[in-house]
Amino acid sequence: TLGTGNEGTNNNEFKHPTDVVVDTAGHIYIADQTNKRVQQYDSSRNYIRTYGTVGISYISDSTHYNYPSGIAVATDGSIYVTEERGERLIKLSSTGVQQWTVGTAGQGDNDNAHLSFPEDVGIDSSNRVYVADSVNQRVQIFSGTGAYIATLGGNGQGTDSNQFNNPYGVAIDKNGNIFVADKDNQRVQVFNSSRAYVATIGQSGVSGSDNIHFSAPRDVAVDGNGNIYVADQANHRVLVFDSNRNYVRTIGVSGKCSGDFEHLCNPIAVAIDQAGRIFVADSWGGRVQVFDNNGAYLTTIGGST
């Protein structure tokens, strides 16, 4: 276990971790939201560095973040961060130097130059950047230089295949298929690389705790074999599906919130590394839980319970 077991501001403590990602070198990045920072660790879970300033939001500079909510790391080491309350997408170099931003600090809007409560960010193999722009009910797509490309959704709140209701998570598989955790529609929407609707996982507008329903699905990840992982927040679990969208297994216990190793408590992000290990941001536990590719518990990073 890495961490003191207490909620806090030290390098191995968290306050409301909202996202986790692992790069090709095995480095772990955690959006430590209420601490206003991103924490980086090596593959052995040793602390490397902090991005942002602990507990302090920015005014207009490039070294503070306002509730960082999502993280993605490109193959060249570039880091992308979304700020939930800062209303921005930020690109950093591999050493944390700001390269560019999309959006205006603290000012949300619905045109293509602005965001409104952006929650998550994903990158495809062509370095296109996908942002779950939750309040605007859309996913915004940008180039690696920050230029606007296209929009998924944005047609108002709804349950049609081209609408969302608070999209919170986004992932892109190796074939360019796009997966969107459509939280308040209780589903994951799947689109192909041409942004055409393909399928729905879950049932639109219907929550449940069985293996074909969700309750506030908050994030989605896809591994190299096409397996799909959904952070099913209010059910306190991660559901795993195969590449054909068939249920495989549950991590955690459906409907049971607890701080021991077998349970999760409001999981809101999930990521998979190249070895198939599963990283879950367990927000109410103030920790990241790590499991092997069969769902067996491995270790904990942080931990406030």
Phi, psi and omega per residue, in radians:
T1 nan 2.361 3.048
L2 -1.813 2.201 3.112
G3 2.173 2.926 -3.069
T4 -1.634 -0.179 -3.060
G5 1.499 0.141 -3.136
N6 -2.150 2.534 2.971
E7 -1.194 2.341 -3.118
G8 3.130 -2.881 -3.022
T9 -1.996 0.037 3.069
N10 -1.156 2.996 -3.038
N11 -1.173 -0.351 3.139
N12 -1.983 0.447 3.096
E13 -2.223 2.740 -3.097
F14 -2.369 2.812 2.935
K15 -2.320 1.826 3.094
H16 1.064 1.145 3.064
P17 -1.198 2.241 -3.020
T18 -1.969 -0.224 3.089
D19 -2.715 2.724 3.094
V20 -2.556 2.464 3.094
V21 -2.536 2.662 3.129
V22 -2.160 2.248 -3.123
D23 -1.528 -3.107 -3.048
T24 -1.189 -0.321 3.080
A25 -1.575 -0.009 -3.124
G26 1.530 0.057 3.081
H27 -1.181 2.491 -3.076
I28 -1.918 2.281 3.132
Y29 -2.096 2.286 -3.083
I30 -2.214 2.192 3.039
A31 -1.387 1.777 -3.103
D32 -1.615 1.404 -2.777
Q33 -1.061 -0.943 -3.058
T34 -1.218 -0.373 3.007
N35 -1.448 -0.001 3.050
K36 1.037 0.712 -3.068
R37 -2.647 2.921 2.953
V38 -2.051 2.246 3.132
Q39 -1.804 2.421 3.116
Q40 -2.095 2.399 3.118
Y41 -2.283 2.739 3.072
D42 -1.450 -3.098 -3.057
S43 -1.184 -0.269 3.067
S44 -1.696 0.176 3.076
R45 1.253 0.453 3.022
N46 -1.540 2.397 -3.133
Y47 -1.078 2.350 3.075
I48 -1.909 -1.052 -3.084
R49 -2.786 2.938 3.060
T50 -2.019 2.363 2.993
Y51 -1.860 2.241 -3.053
G52 1.742 -3.056 -3.132
T53 -2.148 2.188 -2.963
V54 -0.998 2.108 2.995
G55 1.312 0.064 -3.066
I56 -2.172 2.132 3.046
S57 -1.373 2.823 -3.119
Y58 -1.456 2.881 2.837
I59 -1.774 -1.100 3.116
S60 -2.611 0.261 -3.098
D61 -1.708 -3.073 -3.037
S62 -1.883 0.242 -3.125
T63 -2.072 0.161 3.071
H64 -2.243 2.591 3.117
Y65 -2.214 2.606 -3.106
N66 -1.924 1.618 -3.115
Y67 0.984 1.209 3.072
P68 -1.071 2.276 -2.999
S69 -2.036 -0.547 -3.099
G70 -2.392 2.660 -3.141
I71 -2.414 2.495 2.935
A72 -2.500 2.590 3.135
V73 -2.190 2.200 3.134
A74 -1.395 2.945 -3.110
T75 -1.140 -0.405 3.104
D76 -1.528 0.095 3.114
G77 1.603 -0.108 3.092
S78 -1.082 2.502 -3.063
I79 -2.017 2.309 3.103
Y80 -2.008 2.294 -3.094
V81 -2.247 2.327 2.955
T82 -1.787 2.507 3.113
E83 -1.944 1.996 -3.097
E84 -1.024 -0.868 -3.111
R85 -1.713 -0.224 3.055
G86 -1.452 -0.225 3.048
E87 1.074 0.623 -3.079
R88 -2.378 2.733 2.826
L89 -1.883 2.259 -3.076
I90 -2.139 2.335 2.989
K91 -1.854 2.269 3.082
L92 -2.026 2.672 2.957
S93 -1.240 3.060 3.134
S94 -1.131 -0.298 3.101
T95 -1.772 0.078 3.046
G96 1.640 0.213 3.111
V97 -1.501 2.227 -3.096
Q98 -1.123 2.301 -3.139
Q99 -1.786 -0.789 3.100
W100 -2.886 2.941 3.072
T101 -2.380 2.682 2.917
V102 -2.041 2.340 -3.090
G103 1.777 2.978 3.137
T104 -2.038 2.269 -3.033
A105 -0.910 2.031 3.046
G106 1.326 0.124 -3.091
Q107 -2.181 1.813 3.116
G108 -1.486 2.603 3.047
D109 -2.822 3.065 -3.032
N110 -1.995 0.248 3.017
D111 -1.509 -3.134 -3.033
N112 -1.389 -0.089 3.084
A113 -1.719 -0.026 -3.091
H114 -2.291 2.893 3.071
L115 -2.303 2.873 3.087
S116 -2.472 1.859 -3.043
F117 0.945 1.045 3.056
P118 -1.199 2.244 -2.999
E119 -1.822 -0.626 -3.033
D120 -2.515 2.850 -3.125
V121 -2.503 2.458 3.087
G122 -2.396 2.809 -3.105
I123 -2.275 2.410 3.052
D124 -1.708 -3.095 -3.041
S125 -1.223 -0.252 3.083
S126 -1.728 0.235 -3.140
N127 1.123 0.389 2.924
R128 -1.301 2.518 -3.018
V129 -1.956 2.278 -3.075
Y130 -2.029 2.214 -3.080
V131 -2.093 2.169 3.025
A132 -1.355 1.718 -3.029
D133 -1.644 1.480 -2.764
S134 -1.115 -0.882 -3.063
V135 -1.195 -0.492 3.098
N136 -1.461 0.017 3.063
Q137 0.968 0.847 -3.081
R138 -2.724 2.913 2.913
V139 -2.016 2.136 3.123
Q140 -1.677 2.405 -3.092
I141 -2.054 2.253 -3.103
F142 -2.232 2.772 3.018
S143 -1.346 3.048 3.096
G144 -1.182 -0.183 3.072
T145 -1.776 0.061 3.099
G146 1.593 0.115 3.128
A147 -1.392 2.397 3.114
Y148 -1.137 2.380 3.112
I149 -1.994 -0.959 -3.010
A150 -2.852 2.986 3.121
T151 -2.244 2.362 2.907
L152 -1.771 2.268 -3.104
G153 1.377 -2.468 -3.109
G154 1.340 0.262 -3.109
N155 -1.794 0.488 -3.083
G156 1.524 2.793 3.137
Q157 -1.190 2.307 -3.136
G158 -3.139 -3.104 -3.068
T159 -1.962 0.044 3.053
D160 -1.109 2.871 -3.073
S161 -1.117 -0.412 -3.135
N162 -1.866 0.404 3.077
Q163 -2.204 2.791 3.082
F164 -2.306 2.888 3.012
N165 -2.365 1.541 -3.061
N166 1.127 1.211 3.018
P167 -1.207 2.156 -3.050
Y168 -1.976 -0.452 -3.087
G169 -2.298 2.602 3.124
V170 -2.527 2.441 3.096
A171 -2.523 2.655 3.128
I172 -2.237 2.245 -3.132
D173 -1.514 -3.128 -3.037
K174 -1.177 -0.304 3.108
N175 -1.653 0.047 3.130
G176 1.520 0.067 3.051
N177 -1.183 2.487 -3.028
I178 -1.938 2.272 -3.137
F179 -2.062 2.233 -3.091
V180 -2.156 2.125 3.029
A181 -1.379 1.793 -3.049
D182 -1.631 1.425 -2.806
K183 -0.945 -0.961 -3.017
D184 -1.486 -0.058 2.925
N185 -1.629 0.017 3.054
Q186 1.038 0.750 -3.058
R187 -2.722 2.910 2.925
V188 -2.024 2.189 3.120
Q189 -1.692 2.395 -3.108
V190 -2.041 2.280 3.110
F191 -2.215 2.667 3.086
N192 -1.479 -3.089 -3.056
S193 -1.185 -0.275 3.052
S194 -1.611 0.123 3.105
R195 1.228 0.383 3.041
A196 -1.548 2.436 -3.140
Y197 -1.061 2.388 3.136
V198 -2.008 -0.910 -3.009
A199 -2.864 2.898 3.028
T200 -2.099 2.323 2.972
I201 -1.804 2.228 -2.994
G202 1.693 -3.018 3.127
Q203 -2.156 2.154 -3.045
S204 -0.980 2.121 3.051
G205 1.356 0.059 -3.097
V206 -2.109 2.067 3.095
S207 -1.616 2.787 3.106
G208 -3.091 2.997 -3.074
S209 -2.047 0.166 3.033
D210 -1.457 -2.978 -3.003
N211 -1.486 0.011 3.122
I212 -2.085 0.148 3.092
H213 -2.259 2.820 3.059
F214 -2.196 2.914 2.965
S215 -2.348 1.732 -3.088
A216 1.073 1.061 3.071
P217 -1.115 2.126 -2.935
R218 -1.782 -0.481 -3.092
D219 -2.659 2.828 3.126
V220 -2.522 2.516 3.074
A221 -2.432 2.705 3.123
V222 -2.302 2.300 -3.139
D223 -1.588 -3.108 -3.068
G224 -1.161 -0.312 3.099
N225 -1.667 0.058 3.136
G226 1.523 0.048 3.075
N227 -1.188 2.502 -3.016
I228 -1.973 2.322 -3.101
Y229 -2.134 2.205 -3.080
V230 -2.108 2.127 3.039
A231 -1.379 1.783 -3.046
D232 -1.625 1.467 -2.858
Q233 -0.932 -1.051 -3.007
A234 -1.272 -0.256 3.032
N235 -1.605 -0.006 3.057
H236 0.997 0.845 -3.080
R237 -2.745 2.924 2.909
V238 -2.031 2.207 3.059
L239 -1.719 2.391 -3.128
V240 -1.998 2.317 3.107
F241 -2.188 2.669 3.083
D242 -1.431 -3.084 -3.059
S243 -1.171 -0.271 3.063
N244 -1.681 0.169 3.086
R245 1.228 0.439 3.043
N246 -1.586 2.434 -3.137
Y247 -1.066 2.373 3.114
V248 -1.978 -0.966 -3.084
R249 -2.810 2.954 3.060
T250 -2.062 2.349 2.977
I251 -1.860 2.222 -2.954
G252 1.652 -3.079 -3.140
V253 -2.103 2.127 -3.050
S254 -0.959 2.153 3.057
G255 1.388 0.049 -3.087
K256 -1.978 2.021 3.111
C257 -1.764 2.111 3.132
S258 -2.760 2.842 -3.066
G259 -1.739 0.152 3.106
D260 -1.470 -3.093 -3.004
F261 -1.276 -0.423 -3.056
E262 -1.527 -0.155 -3.050
H263 -2.092 2.839 2.968
L264 -2.171 2.833 3.141
C265 -2.459 1.757 -3.069
N266 1.023 1.056 3.064
P267 -1.223 2.257 -3.053
I268 -2.190 0.061 3.026
A269 -2.715 2.626 3.136
V270 -2.515 2.468 3.113
A271 -2.515 2.680 -3.123
I272 -2.166 2.328 3.086
D273 -1.625 -3.141 -3.050
Q274 -1.208 -0.331 3.083
A275 -1.539 0.008 3.133
G276 1.521 0.077 3.087
R277 -1.241 2.539 -3.030
I278 -1.914 2.185 -3.130
F279 -1.967 2.198 -3.082
V280 -2.150 2.128 3.034
A281 -1.370 1.845 -3.045
D282 -1.709 1.550 -2.802
S283 -1.103 -0.813 -3.120
W284 -1.246 -0.363 3.061
G285 -1.453 -0.152 -3.111
G286 1.036 0.669 -3.011
R287 -2.636 2.909 2.915
V288 -1.986 2.159 3.102
Q289 -1.677 2.399 -3.104
V290 -2.060 2.287 -3.108
F291 -2.234 2.731 3.035
D292 -1.403 -3.139 -3.024
N293 -1.266 -0.070 3.012
N294 -1.777 0.059 3.112
G295 1.547 0.140 3.120
A296 -1.428 2.419 -3.113
Y297 -1.108 2.378 3.080
L298 -1.973 -0.982 -3.062
T299 -2.852 3.035 -3.141
T300 -2.203 2.403 2.980
I301 -1.928 2.173 -3.067
G302 1.397 -2.591 3.071
G303 2.150 1.870 -3.105
S304 -1.762 -0.169 -3.082
T305 -1.630 nan nan
